[in-house]
Amino acid sequence: MPPFLWTQKQDIGPKPRGGHAITFDPARGRIVLFGGDAAGSLFNDTWEWDGEHWTQVADSGPSARQGSAMAYDAGRQRIVLFGGASASSKLNDTWEWNGETWTQVADSGPQARSGHAMTFHSAKSHIVLFGGESASGLKSDTWEWDGEEWTQQQDIGPSARKGHAMVYDESRSRTVLFGGAGSSGSGLGDTWEWDGEEWTQQQDIGPDACVHPAMVFAGSSVVLFGGVDSIDEAVPPANHTLFGRTWEWDGHRWTQVQDIGPKARWLHAMAFDNVAGKVVLFGGLSLFAPANDPSLPAALLGDTWEHETGGGGPPPPPPDQTIFIDSLTLDPPMLMGLPGDQSNATFTLSGPSPTGLTVFMGAFVDPNLTEPVSLQALSLPNSFDLGPGETFGQFQIIRGNEPLDPGQYTIAVGITGSTQTATLEVMGP
């Protein structure tokens, strides 16, 4: 795997801080930063990064706070902010930034909290929120914001926590969650995915268990950086471990990709500029210490770093203009041992009625869609076109003359931004 090469940019911009919120606005090509904490001094300033310079664009809107969360609602082209902690209390207000002004849009929904995480689930066109810490303790609830109101979803999934990282994997239509702190303050190292209906725990081998790392979806994989092993203030500061490692999650496994770049830190924030194809990191703390520790101000960071993925390009259309592969069924879901045996595949689309598009399909040895099956062993069209208004399609899978090992194979159909798979059982001769 190639190294993940970070480049330090200018350090003129927002004052050093941690616990700030950051996200990318693709409609305007700007990364937006709000709030944060500088050793007890809270901010309510709004900044934008254009790839070269930071510019302060507002100092009014949400009150000063740290531990809030932001996500870009692509369907409505608004940045949504929820909650956080002021100097005296937890907050539960919901705000939207349209590129010029902040507007408060709700003061009800999830219980007031900080240290929660949010992301935009493109397939459902909803903001997803999980966890955090309220006045009554750590939370394990999942909420969705549809642009008008908050709705609580299932509460079976990750354990109660705060300081976790969460991001939406566009390539797999899954929200990915990692780490955080449980009731003891020690870091967690579990990975979970939310498909829009339920949480599923994935492998727990990967990055060190940590609190307040930062994570983004960088065009083809989920990228995680940093964190601290524990936020237990009973542990002396010198006994805490901060991490400066970069990890990638491909939907199946975590891989460490490099150790050279930003110094180890926690309470930093990252966003992915999918127009320029760059991961951007700002700020954080280079030391763990109690809030009143005199060494804390010197540990505040105000540096900006970038990693160029090479995956830049026009942002995807908003979900209300996007067509998705909704389902794929095979009838029958198996092929017998003789050449010429057939299965009929049917897929359906959701979203607006298409004006015409191309759907691609393929057969693979593995569920990761990396090992294609020879067309002489298992034949199906590479692609075909749907006409205006067509919301479903059918094709045949035909067993060929080339030998094909018995077992399970993956059939995939997809269009830009959406893929569905189904399992085909191949029997022996």
N, C-alpha and C positions, 0 to 999 in steps of 0.2 A: 504494500500500500504506500503511495507517495506521502512524503512528509507534509504536515499541516503547517505552512510557513506563515507566521504572523509578522506584520510590519507595524511599527509604532508610528502614529500620526502626530499631529500637533497636540500640545498640552495646554493650549489657550482655549478656554470655553467655560463650561460649568465648573463651579468650585468643587474641589475634592469632596467626595461623599460616598455613602453606601446606602443600601435600602431604597434606591430610586427605581422608578418604573420606566421601561423603554420599549418601543415597538416601531415597526416600519410602516409608513403610509405610502403604498405603491402608486396611488393616484397622483401624488405630488412628488414622489421620488425623494422623500425626506424621512430620516429617522428622528423620532420625537422622544424626548426625555422629560420626565416630570418628577419634581420633588426629591426626597431623600433626606439623609441625616448626616450631619457633620459633628459627631461627638456631642450630641444633645441639642444642636442647633438645627431645626427643621426648615426645609425649603418648600416653597410653593411656586417655583419658577418653572417655565416651560422653554425648552431649547430644541433646536432642530439642527441636524447634521446633514450637509449636502454632499458629503464625500470629501470635502476639503476643509470646510470651516464649520464651527459651531456658531449659531446665532440665537440670541434670546428673543423669543417671539411673544411672550406674555408673562406677566407677573400677577395676574388675577385669574380667578377661577376656583378650583378646589382649594381648600385651606391647606396650610403647610402640614406635611405628613411624611411618614416613611412606612415601608411595608405594604404599599398599595400594589395593585396589579393592573396592567393595561393590555388590550388586544385590539387589533384592527378588524372591524366588521366590514368585510369586503363587499357584502351585499348592499350595505347602506353607505359605504365609503365614509365611515366615521371611526375614530379611535374611542374606545370605551374604557373608562377607568372606574374601578370599584374599590371602596374601603381604604384601609390603612390605619395607622395609629397617629393621633396628634400627641401633644405633650402630656395630655391628661386622660385620653380615652380612645377606645376603638371606634371606627367609623363605618357606616353602612350606606353612604351616599353613592349614587351612580352618576357619572358625568360623561359627556361626549365632547370631543374636539373635532371641529370641522376644517381645521387648517387656519382658522382666524380667531375663533372664540371658543371658550368653554361654556357649556350649557348643562345645568343639572337636570337630569331626566327622571330620576327616581330617588326616593328615600326609604324604600321598603324592599324586601326581598331577603337575601341571605342575612343572617345575624351579623352585626358589626364585628369586624375582624381585621387582622393584619397577618402578613406572612403566608397568604393564600397564593394561588396561581391561576392564571386565565390564559385561554387561547381561543382561536376562532376555528370551529369545526365546519369546514367548507361544505361537506356533504349535506349537513343539516342547516347550514346558514345560520348557526347559533353560536354565541359566545359560551364557552364552557368554563366553569369555576369549580375548583376543588380545594377543600380543606382550609387551613389557616388556624389562627388562635383568636378566640373570642374572650370576653370577660369571664366566661364560665369554663374555659379550657380549650383544648385542642379539638378540632372538628374533622369529621370524615365524610362530610356531605358533598354532593355533586349538584350544581345548579346550572341552568341554561338561561341566557338572555336573548330574546328574539327581537329586540329593538323597542319593545313596549313594556314588557314585564319579565320578571324572574320567575322561573318554575323549578321546583326541586325535583331532581331525578332520583334514581335508586340510591340507597345508602349502603349497599353491599359492595365492597371493593377495598381499596387501600385503607390501611389503618389511619387513625387520626394523626395529623402531623402539621407542621408548619415549616417554612423554609425549603420546600420542595421545588423542583423545576418541572415545567410542563410545556409541551409544544405539540402542534398538529403536524403529522407526517402526511403531506399532500400526496405522495406517491402510493400510499397504502390506505388512505382514508381512516387513519387511526390517530387519536390523541395519545401521546406518550408521556408518562409521568415517571420521574426518578427521584429517589432520596427524600431528604427532609429530616426533621427531628421529631422523635416521639416524646412521650411524657418525661423520660429521663434526661432529655437534652442530647442524647447520643445520636449520631448520624445513622440514617437508614440507607441501605444499598439495594432496595428492591426496585424492579422495573414493572410498570403496569401499562396496559393499553385500554382505551375507551373507544368502542366502535359506534357510539351514539346511543346504545341501548344498555350495555353492561361493561363492567370492568373485568379484565382477565390479567392475572399475574403472568409475567414472562420470566425469563431466567434471572437469577440473582447473582450471576457471575459477571463482573465488569468493573466499573469505576469503584473506587473506595467509597464505603458508606460515608455520606457527607451531608452537610446542611448548607443551604444557600449557595449551590453552584448556579451556573447559568447555562441555558440550553436553547438551541434554535434548530429549525429545519433548514438545511443549507442546500436546497435544490435537489439533492439525491439521497441524503442521509441526515440523521439527527446528530448534532454536534453538541457536546457538553464540555465545559471548562470550569476548573476550580472547585471551591467549597472548603469547609472546615470540618474536622472529624466530629466535633461536639460543640454545643453551646452551653454546656453545664458550667456555670460560673463558680461552682465549688472546686473545679479543676484549675490549678494554677495556669496562667497564660502560657508559661513556657512549656507546659505539657500538652498543649493543643497542637495538632498538625494541620497546616494549611496545604492545599493542593494546587499545583500549577500544571496539571496534565490535561491534554485534549483527548477526548474519546469520541468515537463514532458508533452509532447504533443503526444497523441496516434492516431492522425488523426481526432479526434472528439472533444476533450476537453483538456484544460490545467489542470494539477493537481500539486499543490505545495507539494513537498515531504520531505523537511527538511530545517532547518535554520542553522545547525551546520556544520562548515567546514572552508573553506577559508573565510577570512574577506571580508567585502563588498568592491567592487572595480569596475572599468571600464577600458576600453582599454586593457584588458587582452586577452588571446587567449586560445582556447581549441582544442584538437583533440582526436579522438577515435582510440585506438590501437585495431583493430578487430582480431588480432592474440592472444594477451594476454587478450582481453576482458576488457580493462581499458580505462576510460576517463582520460585524462591528461590535467591539467591547468597550465599555467605559467604566472607570472608577472601581470602587470597592474598598476593602480594608486589607492591609498586609499583616495584620496581627489580630488575634482574638484576645479581648480584655473586657472586663466589666465596664459599664457605661461611664462610671466615674473615675476610671483609671487614667492617670495623667499622661500615660504614654499613648493613649488612643488618638489624639489629634495628629500626631506625627505619622500614624499608620494609615491615614486617609489618602486615597489615591484619586487623581484627576486625569489620568492618562487615557488616551484613545488609541485602540489597536484595530487593525483590519487583517482579515485573511481573504484573499481573492480566490473564489472557487472556480471561476471561468464559466459559471452557469448563468450569467446575466442574460437578460432579454426582456421583452415586453411582459408586464404582469399578466397573469391569467384573467379572463373576464370574470366579473362578479358572479357568484353562484346563481343569482336569479336569471342570468343569461347563459348558464352552463348546462349542458346535457350530460347525464351520467348513465353509464351502464348499470342498470338497476338489478338485473338478475340473469342467471345463466342456468339452464336445465338441460340434462342429457337424457334421451329416451331411446333405447335403454341405457343405463349408466355403465354398460359393459360391452366388450367385444369378445366373441368366441374365437376359437383357434384357427378358423379357415380364412384365407385371403378373400376379400370382398365383403366380409361382414361389416355392417353399418350401424351407426348410432346417429340419431338426429339431435342437433343442438339448436336450442331456441334461446334468444336473449331479448330482453326488453329494455327500453330507455325511460328515464324520468327526466323531468325538466321541461322547458318550453318545446313546442313542436319544431323539429329541425327543418331547416331550409335545404337540407342535403348535407351529408357528411360521409366520411370513409371510416369503416370499422375494420380493425385489424384482428386477426386470430392466429393462434399457434398452439402446438402440442409440445409439452416439455417432459423430460424425465423427472425433474425435481419441482417442488412447489415454489422454489425461488425464481423460476422462469429463466434459468441461466443455461440449461442444457436442452436444446431443441431436439425433437425426434425427427429422424430422416423422413422426408416425404414419401420415400419408397416403402417405409414401414408403416406409416400412419398418415394418410392423406387427408388434407382439408384445405380450403382456400386460404391464401395469405391475407386477403382483404376483399371487401366488396363495398359498393356504394349504396347508401340509402337515399331514396328520393325525398322530396319535401313532404313533411307530415308523417313519414313512416317512423313508428315508435317501437318496432320490433323486427327481428330478422331471424332467419333459419339457415343452417348449412349442415352438410353431412360430413361425418368423420368415417373414413373407410380404411379398413385394415388392408395393407398392401402385401406384396409378395416377399419383401425383405423380412428376415426373421426379426421377431419382436419378443423380448423377454416378458414372461408373465409378471403381472404386478400392477401397481397404481401409477397412472400418468396424469399430468395436469393439463387441462384444456383452458386456454385463456382467450378472452375477447376484450378489446379495449379501444378507447378513443382518447384523445388528449386529456390527461388529468383524471381518468377513471378506468379501472380495470376490474373485471370479475373473473373468477376461476371456478372450475368444477373438476371433480375427480372422476377419471375414467378407469374402470377395472378391465385389464386385458387378461383373458384366460389363455392357458396353454393349449397346444394342439390336441 
